[in-house]
Amino acid sequence: MNRHFFLSLIFLSLIFLNLFGCEQKTSAPAYQWAIPEGFPKPQVPSDNPMSDEKVALGRFLFYDTNLSANQTQSCASCHQQPHAFAEPLKVSVGSTGERHRRNAQALVNIAYNKTLTWAHPSLDSIELQMLLPLFGETPVEMGITGHEQTVLARFNNGHYQTLFVAAFGSTEVSFNKINQAIASFVRSLVSFTSPFDQYAYGLDDNALNESQLRGMNLFFSERLECHHCHGGFNFTQSTSHEKQLLDRRPFHNTGLYNQENSYPNKDIGLAEMTLEQRDNGAFRAPTLRNIAKSAPYMHDGSVATLADVVDIYAAGGRNVTQGDYIGDGRQNSHKSPFVKGFELSESEKNDLLAFLNSLTDQAFLTNAAFSNPFVSSQNHQALK
């Protein structure tokens, strides 16, 4: 599994670079990030600087079903704005109907992510990660492989030519340009206006109620230890920016499964990539920003609610008593030492959940600049 995946990634990278070109418009005004004053800027690849024009083009491409070979899905099919650019399914379903192994991750502040996807330490740029949904065959997502020229031809129209000229100075369409534009749009999806932000950064001392404040104190306490895996301004260890380049190894086994001291063979997490037994069942700790809107939870979508997540961590893992994966995850020897269990009263649990809900950024979930730019189905159809 892991060798095939890794070799496929190398193969896709070569196709991407050698066949589709590396065009780049070199002169553009400085991009203005929608981040709080004093916040560090995300790291951006030197060969794909941010620009308003690329973000605008990427937004159209992100929502355009023409990007899938059979024209049934867009990036937004699995990354929906009301759900923090995740989706309310346990696992994603590709354009050909193939069910995936993993839950679609939320696209919240991923410009700051050190690594992408649930369990791959080497996918450290959005541009590289995007090769998988676009061209991957195991599983199929957008299904472009074998249909490259057909897909590219769909964007040779007046509407897109105008957008490509603005973004890249040329009407020529390539997958490199498409990749760079969508990556730029995804990087623009920043979220820093939740009630927690209003309180934490001194904008509104009353932004959090008493229950949320109690929950915040619990979250950051050594008793619960939530902040060890979900720390920093982005509530995840997987964070990198212009002032922090260190990799904090943000992968953890949280005790969800235990089948002979292993996770189910269908997905053993980071160990597929590293071949290290200690990485069995380790997955990346996602951001908790807008977490209340991105259910279901965990890498396989097997936990339905935030309340269920809290119960699992309070128990020190999950004891599966029925179904295909019976076993006591609390006894998994590879489990993170931070998942050791804790006592929590019902009122404390409610306070903790109230705090997690304070990380919901309604402006982010409704921001028109992030929404579907195709005003109506008729307009979208006219562009096909």
N, C-alpha and C positions, 0 to 999 in steps of 0.2 A: 504493500500500500504506500508506504512512505517513499520508497525509491521511485516508484512509478510517478507519484505526485511530483517529486523534486525534479526528475528528468523531464516531465511534461512542462514544468515551469520554465526550465532552461530552454526547451524547444520553443515555447511560446515567446520567450524573450527574444530569441534569435529571429523568429519570424517578424515580430513587432519592429525590431530595430533595422533589419536588413531589407525587408520587403516593403515596408510602409513609410520609411523615411523618418528623418528627425528634424523637420522644419521647425523654425522658431522665430517669431518676430522679436527683434532684439531691443527695440526702443518703445517704451511705454511709460506713462506717468506712474508715480508711486501709488500702490494700492493702499487704500485706507481701510484698515481692519475695524470691524464693529466690536471692539473689545474695550473694557474699562480702562480709564487713564492709569498709566503706570504698569499695566499688565505686560508681560513679555510677549513678543510676537511669536507666532509659530515658525518653525523652520520650514523653508520652502525650497525645493530643488532648484539649483542654479539654472538648469536648462528649462525650467517651466515657471518663471516668475508670475506672480498674480497680476491680473489686470481686470478691470470692469468688463472689458469686451469679451475676454475668455470666459468669465463667469456667466455672462449673458448667453453666450453660445452654449456653454455647458448645461445651463438650465434647460434650454430647449431639448438638447440631446438626452438629458437625464429622464425627461418625461416622454420621449418619443418612442413608440412601439416599433418604428421602422428600424431601430437598432437591433432588434432580434431577427433572426433569420426568417422565422415564420410570421413576423409582424404581430405577435400576440402579447408581448411583454416589453416593458421598459424597465429601466433601473428602479423607477418609482413604484413598480408593481410590488416589489418586495421591501421597499423603503418608503413608507408612507408618512407624510408630514404629520398628520394627527396622532400618529403613534411614535413620535420622535424619530421618524425615518426608519422605523423597524416595521413589523407587521404582526397582526394578532393571530399567527399560526405557530404551532409547535416547531415545525421545520418548514423551510422554503420549498416551493414547487417550481421547477424550471419551466421554460417556455414550451417544452415538449411533454410536460406533465410528469416528469421524473421527480420523485420526492428526494430531498436531500437529507443528509445526516444531521444538519445543524440548524439552529434558530438564526434568523436574520438579525444581525446586530444593529443597534441604533446608530445613526450617523450624527452624533452630537459632539462637536468640538474635536472631530477626528483629525483636524489639522495639527492638534497637539499630540496625537498618538505616536508612541515609539514603535509599536508593532501593530499590524492589522490582522484581522480574522481572529478566530478563537484560539488557535494553537499553532502558530508558525513564527518562530523567532527571527526569520530572515525576511519576512515581508514587511519592510520598514518604510515603504512609500506607497501612497495611494495609486500612483501610476503603475507600479509593479503589481500590486494586488488586483487591480482592475483587469489584468490579462486573464485572470481565472474566470470571472463571470462572463466576460466577452467571448473568449475562445475555448474555455475548458470543455472537455468531453466526458469527464468522469467526476462529477455529474455534469450534464448539460444544463446551462442556465440560459444565456442569450443564444447559444447555438450558432455562432458566426462561422466557425471553422468549416471550410468547404463551400462557403457562400460569400466569401469576402467581397468580390467584385459586385455581386448583386446588391449587397448591403450598402456599399459605398455609393453606388449609382443612385440610390434613393435620396441622397443629400445634394445631388447636383441639380438644384433648382434655385430660382431667384431669391427666395427667402433665405435659404442657408448660405448661398453665395455672399449675400450682403453681410451675414454674421461672420463668415470665415474671413472675409476681407478685413472687417473691423478688428477681429481677434488676431489674425496672422498675416495680414497684408497680401493675401492671395486667395483666389477662388478655388484653388486646388484642395480637394478633400482627401485626407489620409487618415488611417487609424491612429497614427501618432497624434495628429491634431485633435481628433475626437477624444482620445485618451486624455490629453493634456487639458482640454476644455472641461470635460466632466470632472476631472480631478480638481480643477480650479473651483468649479461650482461647489463640489463637496467640501472643499476647504473653507468656503465662505459660510458654511452652516455652523455659526458660532452661537452659543447660548449662555448669556451672562445677565439675564434680567429676571431671574426667579425671585420669589420672596426671600429666600436665603441670601441671594446676592444683595438685594436691597438692604438687608440687615447687616450682613457681614462687611460690606464696604461703605457703611456709614451713610447710606442714602435715606434710610427710613428706620428709625429705632423701634418702630411699632410694626414692622413688616412681619415679624414672627409672633404668634400668640404664646401664651404661657406653656401650653402643651408642647408646641413645637420647640420651644427653648429647652424644656426638660428633655425632649427627645434628642436634641442636638448634643446636650451634655452627655447623655447615654452613648450616643454614637461615637463620640470622641474619647470615651472613657477607656481605661485599661481593662475594666471589667468585661466589656463587650468586644473590644479590640477591632471593631469594624474598620477603623481608620488605617490599620496596618496594610490592608489590601485596597482600600478605597479612600486613599488620602490625597492631600494636595487640593489645589483649586479646581481640578477636574474630577476629583473623587475616583481616581484610579491610579495605580502605580505606573501604568503604561503611558507615561507623559514625557514629552521632550519639547523643549523650546529653546530660544536663542540664549537663555541663561542656564539651561540644564541639558547636558548632553549625555548624562550617565544613564545606562540601562539598569533598571532596578529589578529585572527578571520578574515580570508581573504575572507569572503562571502559577496556579495553585490547584491542588487536589482538595476539594471541599467535602469529601466523604459522601458523595451521592450514591456510589455503588461499591460493592465488594463481592466480586465473583472470583474466589480463590485469590484474593488480594489484588485483583485487577478490575479495571473497568470493562464493560462489555466490549468484545472484540470489534464490534462495528465502529467503535470510536474510542481509542485509548488516549486521545489528546496529544499533548506535546511529545510523548514518547515515540509517536510515528515519525517525527522529524529528527529527534536527537538519538534515538535508539537506546536511550538511557532508562533503565527500569525505574529510577527515582522519579521520572517524569510521567509515569503511568497515571492517567486521570487528571493531569494538570491542564488547566485552561486559563485563558487570560481573564483577569478581573476587569469587567467592563466599567465604564463610567456610570455613576448613579444619577447623573443629571437627567431629569425627565424620566427617571426610572419608573414612576407610577404609570406612565403612558406606554411602556414598551413590553407589557406582558404578552405571552408567558415567558418564564425565566429559565436560566441556565443554558448550557451549550446545546442541549437537545429539546429545550422548551418543555421539560417534564414537570416544572413547578408552575402552578397556575396563577398564584397571587403573591403579592409582597408579604402578606401575613404568613403564608406557607413558607416562604423563604426564611423569615425570621424564626419560625418554629424549627426549621431544619438546623439553623446555626445554633439556636438555643440548645438543641439536643446533641450538638457536636457531630452532626451528620445525619444521614437518612437510613432508616432501616426499611428495606423493601421486603414486604411480606407476601406479595403475590405478583403474578405476571411472569415475564420472561427473565427478569433480572433480580431474582430473590437473593438477598444478602444484606448484611449489616454494614453499611458504609461507615458507620462510626468506628468500626474496627479495622478499617483499611490502613495498613502501616505506612502508606505513602501520603496520608492525609496531612494537610498543612498544620503545623503546631498552633496556628492562630485559630483553628476551628476546634476548640476544645470544649465548647458548651458553656452555658451560663444560666443562672436563674433570672427569671423575668416575670414580674407580676403582670396581670392583665392590663392594669392602668399604665404600667411602664411600656408594655408592648404597644399600646395605643399611642403613647407619646412618641415612641420611636417611629411608628408608621406616619404620624403627623409630620415629623421632621422630614422623612423621606418624601412626603408629598410636597413639602415646601421647596423641594428642588425642581418642581415643575415650573417651566418657563412658558407661560401662555403666549407671550409675544413671539417666541420661537415657533411654537406650534401653529401659529396663525399668520406668520410673517408673509406678506404678499410677495416679497422678493424671493422667497423660497418655494412658492406655490407653482402649480401647473400653469405654464405660460400660454397654453393653447386655450383660448377663451371659450371655444365651443367645439363640440364634436365635428361640426361642419367645417370649421376652420382647419382642424387637424386633418380631416379627410382630404381637404383641398391640397394639403402639403404632401400627401402620400404619392 
